[in-house]
Amino acid sequence: MSAAAEMQNNIAAQLRGMARADIDRIRLIAAVDNWPAMAEAELDRRRALERVQFLQSLTNTELAAVALGDIDLASLARRVWFGLGSP
């Protein structure tokens, strides 16, 4: 089974479970025609949440250094990403 078919089966199972509990929710889901845009908006929200969670993991001193521009977080992340390691 392809990954796409497996995902579709998983989503269908989730919908069937919802339908057993509340068929009106399924009717609402079926009536929406802009799911791709809504899914993209949710992905954007989740990406933003990941960034916020990372910022929350920094100490106040580290966060202040980023805020003041003493640490270029994007540049540092790119160096780590491309395997250049430590500054």
Buried (B, 14 or more C-beta within 10 A) or exposed (E): EEEEEEEEEEEEEEBEEBBEEEEEEBEEEEEEEEEEEEEEEEEEEEEEEEEEEEEEEBEEEBBEBBEEEEBEBEEBEEBEEEEEEEE
